[in-house]
Amino acid sequence: MNKKVRKAIIPAAGLGTRFLPATKAIAKEMLPIVDIPTIQYIIQEAVDSGIEEILIITNSNKHAMENHFDKNYELEERLKESGKLEQVKMIQDIADMANIYYIRQKEPKGLGHAVLCAKSFIGDEPFAVLLGDDVVVNKEGKPALKQLIEQYGKTSASVIGVQTVDKKDVSKYGIVEPSKSHPAKGRLVKLTDMVEKPAVEKAPSQLA
């Protein structure tokens, strides 16, 4: 029987150079979608999918992210004095979302190294990795991560979420190669390889 997936890793140590100049002083994970930081949506997805403990991989410039999920007693008191009890509850709820831990990736060695930084946190448990590059919304159904966890329970294999992209855009993504000997089962496809940002003519599929 598979162990329950109860831990998640969120790699958030990147410099965010694609979003300059906005990320010169602000972590890209703290950039808001309307009025909520991106990282909060990611953590909410994890919590809604049954994750109990979250490790965020950061760097030395990401203090704002840690502060966002911490208690702020001074702010709470000022809001209480002003009668803004709804806002007090909101910031208390953010601090209580999940058990969140942090570790620094001391050198910018990429995503694989960032995940490896979580080795002692994970031990021998199955785990989820969440990236904040795309917003996946499923208003009427289960969160995307919960769907992946359920497939892990059925297959005992690593499962990744993919999307179909235009052929001209494959060089912007990691592209997976579906197995030719194992036909797809509904939306579940067995993979044989993954290629990072292939040339258009060499891409094994359009699944990113």
C-alpha positions as CSV (number, residue, x, y, z in Angstrom):
1,M,0.0,0.0,0.0
2,N,1.3,3.4,-0.9
3,K,2.2,5.9,1.8
4,K,0.1,9.0,2.0
5,V,1.5,12.0,0.2
6,R,1.6,14.5,3.1
7,K,4.6,16.6,2.3
8,A,5.3,19.2,-0.5
9,I,8.3,21.1,-1.8
10,I,7.9,24.5,-3.3
11,P,11.1,25.6,-5.1
12,A,11.2,29.4,-4.8
13,A,14.9,30.3,-4.9
14,G,15.0,31.5,-8.5
15,L,16.0,35.1,-9.2
16,G,12.9,35.8,-11.3
17,T,14.9,37.5,-14.1
18,R,12.0,37.0,-16.6
19,F,10.0,39.4,-14.5
20,L,12.5,42.3,-14.1
21,P,12.3,45.1,-13.1
22,A,9.4,44.0,-10.8
23,T,11.6,41.3,-9.2
24,K,14.6,43.6,-8.5
25,A,13.4,44.1,-4.9
26,I,10.4,41.7,-4.7
27,A,10.5,37.9,-4.9
28,K,8.5,36.8,-8.0
29,E,6.5,34.5,-5.7
30,M,5.3,37.6,-3.9
31,L,4.0,39.3,-7.0
32,P,0.2,39.4,-6.6
33,I,-2.6,38.0,-8.7
34,V,-5.1,40.7,-8.1
35,D,-4.5,41.1,-4.3
36,I,-3.1,37.7,-3.2
37,P,0.6,36.8,-3.6
38,T,1.3,33.9,-6.1
39,I,2.9,31.8,-3.3
40,Q,-0.3,31.9,-1.3
41,Y,-2.3,30.4,-4.2
42,I,0.3,27.6,-4.4
43,I,0.1,26.8,-0.7
44,Q,-3.7,26.9,-0.8
45,E,-3.6,24.3,-3.6
46,A,-1.4,22.1,-1.4
47,V,-3.6,22.4,1.6
48,D,-6.7,21.8,-0.4
49,S,-5.1,18.6,-1.7
50,G,-4.4,17.2,1.7
51,I,-0.7,18.2,2.2
52,E,0.2,18.7,5.8
53,E,3.8,19.9,5.7
54,I,5.4,22.3,3.2
55,L,9.1,23.1,2.6
56,I,9.8,26.2,0.7
57,I,13.3,26.4,-1.0
58,T,14.4,30.0,-0.8
59,N,17.5,32.2,-1.1
60,S,18.9,35.0,1.0
61,N,16.6,37.6,-0.6
62,K,13.2,36.0,0.1
63,H,12.5,37.4,3.6
64,A,9.2,38.9,2.5
65,M,7.8,35.5,1.7
66,E,8.7,34.2,5.2
67,N,7.2,37.3,6.8
68,H,4.0,36.9,4.8
69,F,3.3,33.5,6.4
70,D,4.4,34.5,9.9
71,K,2.5,36.1,12.8
72,N,2.4,39.9,12.9
73,Y,1.2,40.8,16.4
74,E,1.8,44.5,16.0
75,L,-0.3,44.7,12.8
76,E,-3.0,42.6,14.4
77,E,-3.2,44.9,17.4
78,R,-3.4,48.0,15.2
79,L,-6.2,46.5,13.2
80,K,-8.1,45.5,16.3
81,E,-7.8,49.0,17.7
82,S,-9.3,50.3,14.4
83,G,-12.1,47.8,14.6
84,K,-10.9,46.0,11.4
85,L,-11.7,42.5,12.7
86,E,-12.2,41.0,9.3
87,Q,-8.7,41.9,8.3
88,V,-7.3,40.5,11.6
89,K,-8.9,37.2,10.8
90,M,-7.6,37.3,7.3
91,I,-3.9,37.7,8.3
92,Q,-4.3,35.2,11.1
93,D,-5.7,32.6,8.6
94,I,-2.7,33.2,6.3
95,A,-0.3,32.5,9.2
96,D,-2.2,29.3,10.1
97,M,-2.6,27.9,6.6
98,A,-0.1,25.0,7.0
99,N,3.1,23.9,8.8
100,I,5.6,25.7,6.6
101,Y,9.4,25.3,6.8
102,Y,12.2,27.0,4.9
103,I,15.6,26.0,3.7
104,R,18.0,28.1,1.6
105,Q,19.5,26.9,-1.7
106,K,22.9,28.5,-1.2
107,E,24.0,28.4,-4.8
108,P,21.8,28.8,-8.0
109,K,22.2,25.3,-9.3
110,G,18.8,24.9,-10.8
111,L,15.5,23.1,-10.0
112,G,16.9,19.6,-9.5
113,H,19.4,20.8,-7.0
114,A,16.6,22.8,-5.2
115,V,14.5,19.7,-4.8
116,L,17.6,17.8,-3.6
117,C,17.9,20.4,-0.8
118,A,14.7,18.8,0.7
119,K,16.2,15.3,1.0
120,S,16.4,15.3,4.8
121,F,12.9,16.9,5.1
122,I,11.3,14.2,2.9
123,G,13.2,11.1,4.1
124,D,11.6,8.1,2.3
125,E,8.1,9.5,1.9
126,P,6.4,10.3,-1.4
127,F,6.1,14.0,-1.9
128,A,4.7,16.7,-4.2
129,V,6.6,19.4,-6.0
130,L,4.7,22.6,-6.8
131,L,5.9,25.3,-9.2
132,G,4.3,28.7,-9.5
133,D,4.9,29.1,-13.2
134,D,1.3,28.4,-14.3
135,V,-2.0,29.0,-12.6
136,V,-4.3,26.0,-12.9
137,V,-7.9,26.6,-12.0
138,N,-10.5,23.9,-11.7
139,K,-13.5,25.7,-10.3
140,E,-16.0,22.8,-10.4
141,G,-13.7,20.0,-9.3
142,K,-10.6,18.8,-7.5
143,P,-7.4,20.8,-7.4
144,A,-4.8,19.7,-9.9
145,L,-2.4,18.5,-7.2
146,K,-5.1,16.3,-5.7
147,Q,-5.7,14.7,-9.1
148,L,-2.0,13.9,-9.4
149,I,-1.9,12.4,-5.9
150,E,-4.9,10.2,-6.7
151,Q,-3.1,8.9,-9.8
152,Y,0.0,8.2,-7.7
153,G,-2.2,6.1,-5.4
154,K,-3.4,4.1,-8.4
155,T,-0.1,3.7,-10.2
156,S,2.7,3.8,-7.5
157,A,4.6,5.9,-10.0
158,S,5.8,9.4,-10.3
159,V,3.1,11.5,-11.9
160,I,3.4,14.9,-13.6
161,G,0.8,17.3,-14.9
162,V,1.2,18.4,-18.5
163,Q,-0.6,20.6,-21.0
164,T,-0.7,20.7,-24.8
165,V,1.1,23.7,-26.2
166,D,1.4,25.1,-29.7
167,K,4.2,23.4,-31.8
168,K,5.9,26.7,-32.2
169,D,6.2,27.1,-28.4
170,V,7.7,23.7,-27.5
171,S,11.2,25.3,-27.2
172,K,10.0,27.3,-24.2
173,Y,9.1,24.2,-22.1
174,G,10.2,20.8,-20.8
175,I,8.5,18.4,-23.3
176,V,7.6,14.8,-22.4
177,E,7.8,11.8,-24.7
178,P,4.8,9.4,-24.5
179,S,5.5,5.7,-24.6
180,K,4.8,4.1,-28.0
181,S,4.3,0.7,-26.5
182,H,1.8,1.7,-23.8
183,P,-1.4,3.2,-25.1
184,A,-2.9,6.1,-23.1
185,K,-5.5,5.2,-20.5
186,G,-7.9,8.1,-20.6
187,R,-5.9,11.1,-19.6
188,L,-3.1,8.9,-18.1
189,V,-0.1,8.5,-20.4
190,K,3.1,6.5,-19.7
191,L,6.2,8.5,-20.3
192,T,9.6,7.4,-21.6
193,D,11.6,10.6,-21.6
194,M,11.6,14.3,-21.0
195,V,13.5,16.9,-23.0
196,E,14.2,20.5,-21.7
197,K,13.4,23.2,-24.3
198,P,13.9,21.1,-27.5
199,A,14.1,22.6,-30.9
200,V,10.7,22.5,-32.7
201,E,11.8,19.9,-35.2
202,K,13.2,17.6,-32.4
203,A,10.4,17.8,-29.9
204,P,9.0,14.3,-29.0
205,S,5.4,15.7,-28.5
206,Q,3.5,18.9,-27.7
207,L,2.9,17.9,-24.1
208,A,4.7,20.5,-21.8
